[in-house]
Amino acid sequence: MTSFDTPPQLSVWRMLLALAVVFVMLATTGWTALRSHRETTALQASLSQWEHGTLHGLHLPDPGADPARLARFFASLTPHEREYLVQRYPLAVGNMNGAPVALRYRANRVALNQARKVEKKRMHDNRLSTAGQQDAGRRMHRYEALMRGDRQILAFDPEGSGRVAEVFGNLTKAERISVVVPGVDTDLLTFEKTYREYTAPVGMAEALYTAERTASPTTRTAVIAWADYTSPDGLGVDAATAMRAEEGAVRLNALLRALPGGAPVSMFCHSYGSVVCGVAAHGMPRRVADIAVAASPGMRVSRASHLDTSAQVWAMRDATDWIQNVPYLEVGGLGHGADPVSSDFGARVLSARDAQGHAGYFRPGTDSLRNLADIGVGAYHSVTCAHDVEGCRTGLSDASTGRRA
């Protein structure tokens, strides 16, 4: 699911680190200026319309208001009024933290259908190149796939390479919630895959959801495949810095603060996704019980304690994962800090046996997936520690039984 799926040469990574300073300087001048003059996006337009909209002559609340306030607003509406807002402002409602999740699913289905129609027209637009028409076709088919059956799309933005989040399970009734945060090269078109399905966010989340139900059949769980941030595009400058992670961390914490109920949340952060989780950690709500990273290039800190979180911090890496060869350092904003599986870092290190490289951590039948599922349901006594060392379970009590590991 990422450019990290195929082992790059270590020299390439080091060269990118060396050249990153040049590109960062460029990014602060002409490149940034160019990007700052982008046209208004469909989501921005929908939010703007909402901000200027009314219901029965009354102004609608600020879409960026506290989620609890927005939840009270939607709770005060009749079903007809809620449906009116969905149809008039689908992208705004579909991405609004605080809106009821079922309403967001409905709004995003409307927004997806609108986006599908746009791409269907572009497929036959003679002003586009053949490649452009083919790209429109791929996007249209992706939107159609996201609309199939009873899929629960929690967030959707068609702008650029696109952002999306999907829920597996009943989010409002869940006793445990898991959030999967993927790494580089994640967008609408790579959100799910037929080939190597467990390397894409949908496959990761579905595999985790199934494994959690196997680990604890009586625990009501929900898993979110969260690709609602703009990830780095390959092993470029963005992947060597925290710029995308900082942007993603803001969006991630906004989601976490708006999750319904009070169920404990476990974060599962893969590759560059662990950088996002590291940057976001200090701002995560206290209901986040676990932050588990796999194939991490670093979490932007030198020690787990510096994440400033009450959550348990877990880490794993397969012995064949090439990520172990990247420089675990941070100099002038380049690189992502210490190795999370090192003894000095202080994370609880888990077995990742059979993960088979950088992209296999969510593959069914692996120690890595079983461990992630046990964490997701709070069955800490069942996890398998790395190197047969029992220390990763020390001092923890299972969520459901209170049994101490």
N, C-alpha and C positions, 0 to 999 in steps of 0.2 A: 503494500500500500504506500510505500514511500520510496524515495530515491535511495534510502538506506538499505533497501531490500537486497541490493547487489553489492558485494564488498568492493569499495573503492580502494585505490592505493593510498596508503598513509601519506605518501609524499604529496598527493593531490590535496589532501586536507590541510597539510601544513602550508602548502603554497597558498591555499585560499586564506588561511589565517594571516599570512604575510601580506597578501594583496588586499585584505579587507579594509585596512586603513585608507587606502586610496579610494576604494569605492564608498566608504563611509563619508569621506570628504566630499565626494561627488554627490552623495545623497543629501548633503546639507545645503547644496547650491542648486544647480539647474534641475537635477532629477526631482528633488522635493518640490521645487517651484512648479515643475510641469505637472506633478501629480496633484498639487493643491488646486488646480484649475479644472478638475474633472466635472463633468456635467452632473446634475442632480440625479440620483439613482431612484429606482422605482420605490424602494423602501423609504427613502427620505421624502419622496413625494407623498406617499401614503401617510407618513407621520405628520407632514406639514398640513395635509388636508384634515387630519384628525385634530390638530392643534387649532385650526380655524373652524372646526365643525361644531354643530350644536345638536342637542336632542331635546325636543319640546321647548326650544327657545333658550335652553341653558347650555353654557359652554361645557365641553367635555374636559375631563381632568387631564393634567399634564401627563403625557405618555411615559415620562421618565420619573414619575412620582414614586414614592415608597410603595413596594408591592402590596403591602397590607392595605393601603388606602385604595389602590386600584381594585383589589379584591373586594373591598366593601362596595365600591361603585358598581361593579358587575353584579354583585349579589343583590343589589337594590333594583335591578332591571327585570322586566318581564322577558319571557322567552322570545317574544316578538321583537322587543327592543334590542336584545342581544344579537338576534339574527340580522337585524337591520345594520348594526355596526359591523358585523362580519362581512356582509355583502358590500358595504360602502367603503370599508377600510381594511381589506383582508390582510395585507402585509403588516399594517400597524398592529392589528389585533393578534395576528399569528406570531409576532415577535415581542409581544408586550409582557414583560415579567410582572405578574400580578393578575393577569387574566386567567380565568379557569382553564386548566389544561385541556379539557374537552372542547372548549370554545376555540383554543389555539389550534387544535387538530382540525377543527372545522374550517377555520379561517385559512389555514395553510393549504387545505385542499382546494379552496376557492382560488387562492393565489397561484397555486401550481397549475390549475387549469387555465388561468389567464396567461401565465408564462408559456404554457404548452402551445396555446394559440398563436402567440407571438413568434415562437420558433417555427411553427408549422408554416407560417407565411414567409419567414426568412429562408426556409428550405427551397422556395420557388422564386426567390427574389433574384432577378437576372443581374442586378447591380452587384451582387456578391460573387466572389470567386467560387470555383468548385469546392475548394477547401472550406470556405466560409459556409457554403450550403451544407456541406457534410457535417461541420461542427454544429450547425443549427439542428440537423437531424439527430445527432447524438444527444444534444441537450433535450430535445423534444421527447425522445424515448426515455431518457432518465426521468423527466417529469411524469411521464405516463406510468413508469414503474413505481414512483413514489406515491402515486394516487391509487394504486391497485389495492383491492380488498379493504381491510380495516387498518391499514398502516397508520401509525400515530406520529405525525410530523410535528414536533414541538417548536421548531424554528426553521425558517426558510428565507433565503435572500438570493435572488438570481443574479445579482450584480457581479461582474467580473467572472472569476472562476467559480463563484457561488459558495454559499454556506448553508449548512443544514444540520438538524439534530432530530433523532428519532428515538421513541420510547418503546421498550419491550416490557410487557407486563402492565399492571394497573398502578400508575404512579400515585394516585390519590389514596389508595388503600395499602400501599406497600409498608411493610414493617422494616425493610432494609432497602436502601437505594444505592445503586452503583452507577458511577459515571466513567465512561471510557473516553480518554483524551488522546487522540492519535497524533502522529508526527508530521513530517514534511510531505509535500505533494498530496495533501488531502484537499479535495474539493468535491463539487457535485458529481463529476464524472467518475471519480475514484471512491466515492462514498460506499459503493458496494461492487463486488466483482464476482463473476461466475467462476473464473479460473483463479486459484489461490484465494479463495473467498475469505479465509481467516486472517488475511493481511489487510483487509479493508475494515473500516469502522463498523459497518453493519454485521459482517461476519464475526468480528471480535465480540460485539455486544450480544449477538444471538448465541454464540458459543458460551459466553460467560453466563448468560441467563439460564441456558440449559444446564450448565454445570452447577450453578447455584441451587437449582431445584433438585438436582441429584444429591447434592451435599446436604440439603435440609428441605425435604419435601413439604414440611408443614410451615415453612417460613414464606410469607408473602413477599416477593422481591420484585423490583423493577430495575431495569438497566437502561441507561441513556447512552446512545452512540452520539457523542458530542463533537461534531465537526463544524461548530458555529464560530469559528475564527479563521482568519486568513493565515494559513500556514506558509512557511517558507517554500519557495519553488526550487527544489533540488538542493544540492550542496553549494549554494552560493553564499553571498554575504549575510543574507537574512538568517541562514542556518547557523552561522558562526557568531551571531550576536543575539541579544535578547529583545530586539525591537518587536518582532512578531509575538514573542512570548508576553511582553508587557501589554500589548494590545489585547491579546487573547485572555490574559489574566483578568482584565477588567470585565470582559464579557462573561468569563467563567464564574467569577464571584457574583455577578449580577444574577446569573442563573441560580446559583446555590442559595442566595438569599431569598429567592422567590419560590423555591420548591415547596409544594404543599405539605401540610402535616409537620410532624416532628421526628420522623424516622431517621435513624443514624445513616450517614452517607459515607460511602467508601469511594475514593478516587483511584482510578487505574490509568496510569499515564505512561504511554509508550514512546520511546525515542525522544524526539523534540517535544512531544507532549509533556515529558517530565520537566522540561525547562519551563513550560507554561505553568505547571503545577507548583514548581519551586518558587516562581515569581508570585503566584497567587496565594501561596500558603498562609502568609501572615494575615491576609484579609479574609480567609475562609471562615464561615460561621462555625461556632463550636459544635454543631451537630455533625461536622465532618470528623469521623472517628478514625479514618485510615487514609494515608496517602501511600500508594504502592507504585513504584516505578520499575519498569522493565526496559532493558536496552538503553539505559540513560547515558547521554553525553555529559551529564552534570545538571545540578539544580540551582546554579548561580550562588551557592554558598559553599563554605569549606567544611561545615559540620551540620548534621541534621538539626542540632539544637538551635542553629542560627535561622532556621525556617520560621521560628517564632509561632509555633502552632501547638495546640493540645492534641492533635491527631498522632496516632502511631505512624511512624515512617518505616516503610518496608522497601526492600530493593532486591532485584534479581537480575542475573545475567547468565545466559547460556555460555558454555565454554567455547563454543564455535562462533560466537557473535563477534564480528569484526569491530564493533564499536569500542571494544576494550583497547584498541590500538590508537584511538584518537588522543591527542594531548589533553589530559585532565587538568586544565589550568584556566585562569581568567586574567587577562592582561589588557588593561585599557578598554574594557568592554568586549574583548574578543575571547571566545572560549566560554565554557559554562561552569568552571569550578571543579571541585574535587569529585572523585569517583564515588558514587553512592554505595557501591558494594565493598569499598575498602573498610578495613577495621577502624581506621581513624575517623571515618565519617559518622559512624554511630547509628546507622539504620539497622533494622532487623533483617538479616540477609536470608533469603529464601532459596530453595532449590529450584532450578529451571531445567532440570534434566529432560532431555528429549525435545527441547524447544527448537533445535536445529537452526541455529543462526539468528539473524537479527529480526526476522519477521514471523517467527513461529511460536510466539509465546501464548497465543490464544488457540492453538491447534488442539482439538480434543485428544485426550489420551496422554497429554504431557503433564509432568509435575507442575510446570508453570501455571497451566490453566486450573488444575486442581487446587493449587495454593491460592490463586486469585479468588476462586469461588469460595473457599473456606473463609477467607478474609471478608468477602462480600456478605456472607451470612453470619459473621461473627464467631465462627467455629475455630477459634485460635489454637485450641489444643490439637487440632487435626493437621495443621500446616507442617510441611517438611522443610526443615532448615537446610541451608547449604552445608556441604562437607560433613553431614551427619552431626553437626553441632547443635545441641538442643537450646542454645541461648536465645534464639529468635522468638521462642515462646515464653520465656521467663517473665513471670509477674503479670500475665494477662489472664483475664477471666472471660469465658465464653459469654456471648451476648444473651443467649436464651437460658442457659442452665446455671450460670455463675460459676461453673467449674473452672478452677485455676489451672493454667498450663504449667 
